[in-house]
Amino acid sequence: MFALPFGRLHHLIIDCPDPMAEARFWSAILGDPITYVDADFVVVSASTTASGLAFQRADDLTPSTWPDPAVPQQMHLDVMVDDQAAAGEAALALGAPRLPGDHVYADPAGHPFCLIRRPTWAPPVN
């Protein structure tokens, strides 16, 4: 069996049409720097060795109409794990369905989350 917990929050991923614009906005709001940039993915966190907010390009994003449920919120969690295969089995054992994609699952309400390999800067999860 698997020891619980088997993961730790890495980033909250937010879909958006312009990751850099979102990152600049939240960097200013939170006072945290932009710590990672590529064309489709930008991270705002306290340091390059800390978890934070990540902004992922979604060109055809329809903005949320929350609290009107017509268009729900568009976010998912990245959970860092030491062993993706073992963590995936543990997630399945907890009732998480596997979704399309690399190590992607859903919580009981259907919110997607990704099991990512623990970055080298992070201490072991277990």
DAUR-V632938 format. One record per pair of residues at least 4 apart in sequence whose ideal C-beta (glycine too) atoms are under 8 Angstrom apart, sorted by sequence separation. I is the first residue (numbers start at 1). GAP is how many residues later the second one is. D is the distance in Angstrom with one decimal. If there is no record, write none. Layout:
<<I	GAP	D> <I	GAP	D>>
//
This chain:
<<2	4	5.4> <18	4	6.4> <19	4	6.1> <20	4	6.3> <21	4	6.5> <22	4	6.3> <23	4	5.8> <24	4	6.5> <25	4	6.4> <26	4	5.7> <27	4	7.7> <37	4	7.9> <38	4	7.5> <46	4	4.3> <65	4	7.6> <82	4	7.8> <83	4	6.0> <84	4	6.0> <85	4	6.6> <86	4	6.5> <87	4	6.3> <88	4	6.4> <89	4	6.3> <90	4	6.6> <92	4	6.0> <100	4	6.7> <106	4	5.1> <107	4	4.7> <118	4	5.1> <16	5	7.6> <27	5	6.0> <36	5	7.3> <37	5	5.1> <45	5	4.5> <65	5	4.8> <66	5	7.8> <81	5	7.6> <82	5	7.6> <91	5	4.1> <99	5	4.4> <106	5	6.3> <16	6	4.5> <26	6	7.8> <27	6	6.3> <36	6	6.6> <37	6	7.8> <45	6	6.2> <46	6	6.7> <65	6	4.4> <66	6	7.0> <81	6	3.8> <92	6	6.8> <98	6	7.2> <99	6	6.1> <106	6	5.4> <107	6	6.3> <118	6	6.9> <27	7	5.4> <36	7	3.9> <45	7	2.7> <64	7	5.4> <66	7	5.6> <98	7	5.8> <99	7	5.5> <105	7	7.2> <106	7	7.2> <118	7	6.1> <14	8	6.6> <34	8	6.2> <35	8	5.2> <44	8	5.3> <45	8	7.2> <63	8	6.9> <64	8	6.5> <79	8	7.6> <97	8	6.6> <104	8	5.8> <105	8	5.9> <34	9	7.1> <35	9	6.9> <43	9	5.8> <44	9	4.9> <62	9	5.2> <64	9	5.1> <96	9	4.1> <97	9	5.2> <104	9	7.4> <105	9	7.9> <24	10	7.3> <34	10	5.6> <35	10	5.0> <43	10	7.1> <44	10	7.7> <64	10	6.3> <88	10	7.5> <96	10	6.0> <104	10	5.3> <105	10	6.9> <23	11	5.1> <33	11	7.2> <43	11	4.7> <44	11	7.7> <96	11	6.6> <103	11	5.8> <104	11	8.0> <32	12	5.2> <33	12	7.7> <35	12	6.6> <36	12	7.3> <42	12	7.0> <43	12	7.7> <96	12	7.9> <102	12	7.6> <103	12	4.3> <32	13	5.9> <33	13	7.9> <35	13	4.8> <41	13	6.3> <42	13	4.9> <61	13	6.5> <92	13	7.6> <95	13	6.6> <99	13	5.7> <101	13	7.4> <103	13	7.0> <23	14	7.7> <30	14	6.6> <32	14	5.3> <33	14	7.9> <41	14	7.1> <91	14	4.9> <35	15	7.8> <41	15	5.5> <88	15	6.1> <40	16	6.6> <41	16	7.1> <58	16	7.0> <20	17	7.1> <27	17	4.9> <35	17	7.2> <40	17	3.9> <88	17	7.2> <96	17	8.0> <26	18	5.1> <36	18	7.8> <39	18	7.4> <23	19	4.0> <84	19	5.1> <22	20	7.2> <23	20	7.4> <32	20	6.4> <19	21	6.5> <23	21	5.2> <19	22	6.1> <20	22	5.5> <19	23	4.2> <30	23	7.7> <54	24	7.3> <91	24	6.7> <26	27	5.6> <88	27	5.9> <87	28	4.8> <26	29	7.7> <51	29	7.8> <23	30	7.9> <84	31	5.3> <11	32	6.5> <23	32	5.2> <84	32	7.5> <22	33	4.1> <84	33	5.9> <11	34	7.7> <77	34	7.6> <79	34	5.8> <81	34	5.1> <20	35	7.8> <76	35	6.6> <78	35	7.2> <79	35	7.0> <81	35	7.1> <19	36	3.9> <76	36	4.5> <77	36	4.3> <78	36	5.0> <79	36	5.6> <80	36	5.6> <81	36	7.0> <82	36	5.5> <19	37	6.5> <76	37	5.7> <77	37	7.4> <79	37	6.9> <80	37	7.4> <81	37	6.3> <19	38	5.4> <76	38	6.7> <78	38	5.1> <80	38	4.5> <14	39	6.4> <16	39	5.2> <18	39	7.8> <80	39	6.7> <11	40	5.7> <12	40	7.9> <14	40	7.0> <16	40	7.2> <17	40	7.0> <10	41	5.2> <11	41	6.0> <12	41	5.5> <13	41	4.9> <14	41	5.3> <15	41	5.6> <16	41	7.1> <17	41	6.5> <9	42	5.7> <11	42	6.6> <12	42	7.0> <13	42	7.8> <14	42	7.0> <15	42	8.0> <16	42	6.3> <17	42	5.8> <80	42	6.0> <82	42	5.7> <8	43	7.9> <11	43	4.0> <13	43	5.3> <15	43	3.8> <82	43	4.9> <17	44	5.4> <81	44	6.0> <82	44	6.1> <16	45	6.3> <80	45	6.5> <15	46	5.4> <15	59	4.2> <14	60	7.1> <15	60	7.1> <14	61	5.2> <13	62	6.3> <12	63	6.0> <13	63	5.1> <12	64	7.9> <13	64	7.3> <12	65	6.2> <13	65	5.9> <11	66	7.9> <12	66	7.7> <10	67	8.0> <11	67	4.7> <9	68	6.4> <10	68	4.1> <9	69	7.5> <10	69	6.4> <9	70	6.3> <10	70	4.2> <8	71	6.9> <9	71	7.5> <7	72	3.8> <8	72	5.2> <49	72	3.9> <7	73	6.3> <48	73	7.0> <49	73	7.2> <7	74	4.8> <6	75	6.0> <6	76	7.9> <6	80	7.1> <7	80	5.9> <6	81	4.9> <2	84	6.2> <6	84	4.9> <2	85	7.7> <4	86	7.6> <2	87	7.0> <2	88	3.9> <2	91	7.2> <13	101	7.8> <10	106	5.7> <7	108	6.7> <10	109	7.4> <8	110	7.9> <10	112	7.9> <8	114	7.5> <8	117	5.3> <7	118	6.1> <6	119	6.7> <5	120	7.4> <6	120	6.7> <5	121	7.8> <3	123	5.4>>
//
